[in-house]
Amino acid sequence: MGERVGTASEGWPVLHLFYRIDRDRWRARTADERTQGVTEFAGLLAESAAEEGLQLVPVAVLGKADIGLVAVHADLARLQRLEKQFAATALGACLETVYSYLSISEVSEYMSTTGDHARRLIDEEGLAPDSPEFQQKTLAAARQMAAYAEARVHPRLPGADYPVFCFYPMSKAREGAANWYRLPFVERKRLMGSHAEAGRRFAGRVAQLITSSTGIDDWEWGVTLFCRDLKAVRDVVYEMRFDEGSAVFGLFGGFWVGLRFAPDGLRDALAL
């Protein structure tokens, strides 16, 4: 059989949807219709979250929207159908899309290579390339890099122990002296290495999903953070602002923050 039309050659499509509830339209329904509407929507959330190959996280958004959905699937057509399925429900008919974002998972072109690691072993640790220690460390690094690349291109969204959600789009500046795309690759890689090092300090507090959207949506990357608490969101974003790659070249869109909820918690999470 041929490849599915919506399946990317590498990486998985990621869809972010943010909705506002038309409360007047919702309240105009009878009590029975509202009850059935919640049951229907919650059932679709649960069914979709349990579907093999589909990752779905619902979020109760603070301020800018009421509900957010983050969906990941290998086939773009599945995400398109999912969006229409939710729109076709009784509650979905009372939802207004206030923001959406489409992107795709990727392995960064700036990721360290086995060659980078080998040079560090030689230059910084003074190991000879034919030494057993060099060979062991090189093999261990190769395995670690392969696992990291697999996690980036085929991401697994974290569990409910990361309850706080934050999403924002971003791009790199390309005007005047602050033109990211006029920098040599070596310099861009150096800056992104420093950026990644700053982010690693938040391991255990923040789980992140970085997706690419150049040519797909209005910004170049989507950043999705799942955090232990709200302060972790503030801390990681604040710390990263001091990184040279962000301080000079970072452009940021709006921030969408909320709390994850289980499908059976839909009524309480959205005050329905």
C-alpha positions in Angstrom: 0.0 0.0 0.0 1.2 3.6 -0.7 2.0 6.1 1.9 -1.0 8.0 3.4 -1.5 11.4 1.8 -1.3 13.3 5.1 1.7 11.4 6.5 4.9 13.5 6.7 8.2 11.9 5.4 9.7 12.7 8.8 8.2 14.1 12.0 4.6 14.2 13.2 2.1 17.0 12.7 1.1 18.8 15.8 -2.1 20.9 16.1 -2.9 23.5 18.8 -6.6 24.7 19.0 -7.9 27.3 21.4 -11.6 28.0 21.8 -13.9 30.5 23.5 -17.3 29.2 24.6 -20.3 31.2 23.4 -22.0 31.2 26.8 -25.2 32.8 25.6 -25.7 30.1 23.0 -24.8 27.4 25.5 -27.2 28.7 28.1 -30.0 28.9 25.5 -30.0 25.1 25.4 -32.1 23.1 27.8 -30.6 21.5 30.9 -30.9 18.1 29.3 -29.2 19.3 26.1 -26.4 20.8 28.1 -25.9 17.5 30.0 -25.9 15.5 26.8 -23.6 18.0 25.2 -21.0 17.6 28.0 -21.3 13.8 28.0 -20.8 13.8 24.2 -17.8 16.1 24.2 -16.2 14.4 27.1 -16.7 11.0 25.5 -15.0 12.2 22.3 -12.1 13.5 24.4 -11.7 10.2 26.2 -12.2 8.1 23.0 -9.6 10.2 21.1 -7.1 10.2 23.9 -7.3 6.4 24.0 -6.9 6.0 20.3 -3.7 4.3 19.2 -1.3 6.7 17.5 -3.2 9.8 18.6 -2.0 11.9 21.5 -4.5 14.5 22.8 -4.3 16.8 25.8 -7.2 19.1 26.7 -6.5 22.2 28.7 -8.6 24.7 30.6 -7.1 28.0 29.4 -6.9 31.1 31.6 -7.8 34.5 30.2 -7.5 34.3 26.4 -9.7 31.3 25.8 -11.8 28.7 27.6 -10.4 25.4 26.2 -7.3 24.3 24.4 -6.6 21.1 22.6 -3.1 19.8 21.7 -3.1 16.9 19.3 -0.3 14.9 17.8 -0.6 12.2 15.1 1.6 10.8 12.3 -1.2 11.6 9.7 -2.3 15.2 9.1 -5.6 13.9 7.8 -6.4 12.4 11.2 -5.9 15.8 12.9 -8.1 17.4 10.3 -10.9 14.9 11.0 -10.4 15.3 14.7 -10.9 19.0 14.5 -14.2 18.5 12.5 -15.4 15.8 14.9 -15.2 18.2 17.9 -16.8 21.0 15.8 -19.7 18.6 15.0 -20.7 18.1 18.7 -23.4 20.1 20.5 -20.8 21.8 22.6 -18.5 22.2 19.6 -21.3 24.2 17.9 -20.9 26.7 20.8 -17.2 27.0 20.5 -15.5 29.9 18.6 -11.9 29.3 17.5 -9.7 32.2 18.9 -6.4 30.8 17.8 -4.9 27.7 16.1 -1.4 26.6 15.3 -0.1 23.9 13.0 3.5 22.6 13.2 5.6 19.5 12.9 8.1 17.7 15.1 11.7 17.8 14.0 15.3 17.1 14.8 17.1 20.4 15.1 19.8 21.0 12.5 21.9 22.4 15.4 21.9 19.1 17.4 25.3 17.9 18.5 26.8 15.2 16.4 29.1 12.3 17.3 31.9 14.3 15.6 31.3 17.2 18.0 31.5 14.8 20.9 34.6 13.2 19.6 36.3 16.5 19.3 35.4 17.4 22.9 36.9 14.1 24.1 40.1 14.8 22.3 40.4 18.6 23.0 39.0 18.8 26.5 39.6 15.4 28.0 42.8 14.6 26.1 41.7 11.1 25.1 43.3 9.3 22.2 40.9 8.2 19.4 42.2 4.6 19.6 41.8 4.4 23.4 39.2 2.1 24.9 37.8 5.0 27.0 37.4 7.1 23.9 35.5 4.3 22.1 33.2 3.6 25.1 32.3 7.3 25.5 31.8 7.8 21.8 29.4 4.8 21.7 27.5 6.0 24.7 27.2 9.4 23.2 25.9 8.0 19.9 23.2 6.1 21.7 22.2 9.1 23.7 22.0 11.3 20.6 20.0 8.7 18.7 17.5 8.5 21.6 17.3 12.3 21.8 16.6 12.5 18.0 13.9 9.8 18.2 12.2 11.7 21.1 12.3 15.0 19.1 10.9 13.5 15.8 8.4 11.2 17.5 7.5 13.0 20.7 5.6 11.6 23.6 3.6 14.2 25.5 4.2 14.1 29.3 1.7 12.7 31.7 -0.6 14.5 34.2 2.2 15.0 36.7 3.0 18.1 34.5 -0.3 19.8 35.0 0.5 23.4 33.9 0.5 24.1 30.2 2.0 27.0 28.2 2.2 27.5 24.4 3.8 30.3 22.4 5.1 30.7 18.9 8.4 32.3 18.0 10.7 33.2 15.2 14.2 34.4 14.7 14.8 38.1 13.8 16.1 38.8 10.3 16.3 42.6 10.1 19.4 44.8 10.0 22.3 43.6 12.2 20.1 41.1 14.0 19.5 38.8 11.0 19.7 35.2 12.2 19.8 33.8 8.7 22.9 35.8 7.7 25.0 34.3 10.5 27.3 31.4 9.6 26.0 28.0 10.5 28.8 27.5 13.0 27.8 30.6 14.9 24.1 29.7 14.8 25.0 26.3 16.2 27.1 27.8 19.0 24.2 30.1 20.0 21.7 27.3 19.9 24.0 25.1 22.0 24.0 27.8 24.7 20.3 28.0 24.4 19.8 24.3 24.9 22.2 24.3 27.9 20.0 26.9 29.6 16.9 24.8 29.0 18.5 21.7 30.4 18.8 23.3 33.8 15.0 22.9 34.1 14.9 19.2 33.6 12.4 17.7 36.0 10.4 20.9 36.3 9.6 21.5 32.6 9.0 19.1 29.7 9.1 20.9 26.4 8.0 20.1 22.8 9.6 22.3 20.1 8.0 22.0 16.7 8.8 23.6 13.4 6.3 25.7 11.5 8.2 27.6 8.8 6.0 27.6 5.8 3.2 26.0 7.7 2.0 28.7 10.1 2.7 32.4 10.7 5.7 31.8 13.0 8.8 29.6 12.6 8.5 27.4 15.7 5.9 26.5 18.3 7.0 26.0 21.9 4.9 23.9 24.2 5.8 23.7 27.8 4.4 21.2 30.4 5.4 22.3 33.9 5.1 21.2 37.5 3.8 24.6 38.6 3.2 28.1 37.2 6.4 29.5 38.5 8.3 27.0 36.4 6.8 28.6 33.3 7.9 32.0 34.4 11.4 30.8 35.4 12.3 29.0 32.3 11.0 31.7 29.9 12.7 34.4 31.9 16.0 32.6 32.1 16.0 31.9 28.4 15.5 35.6 27.6 19.0 36.2 28.8 20.4 33.7 26.3 22.2 35.5 23.5 20.2 33.6 20.8 16.9 34.9 22.3 18.1 38.3 23.6 19.3 39.4 20.2 17.4 37.2 17.7 14.2 36.0 19.5 10.8 37.2 18.4 7.8 35.9 20.5 4.1 35.7 19.8 1.3 35.5 22.4 1.4 33.1 25.4 -1.4 30.7 26.1 -1.5 29.2 29.6 -3.8 26.8 31.3 -4.3 23.7 33.3 -4.7 20.2 32.0 -7.8 18.2 32.8 -9.1 14.7 32.4 -12.1 14.1 30.0 -14.4 13.3 32.9 -13.5 16.7 34.5 -14.8 18.7 31.5 -17.8 20.1 33.2 -15.9 21.4 36.3 -12.9 22.6 34.3 -15.0 24.8 32.0 -17.8 25.6 34.5 -20.4 24.1 32.2 
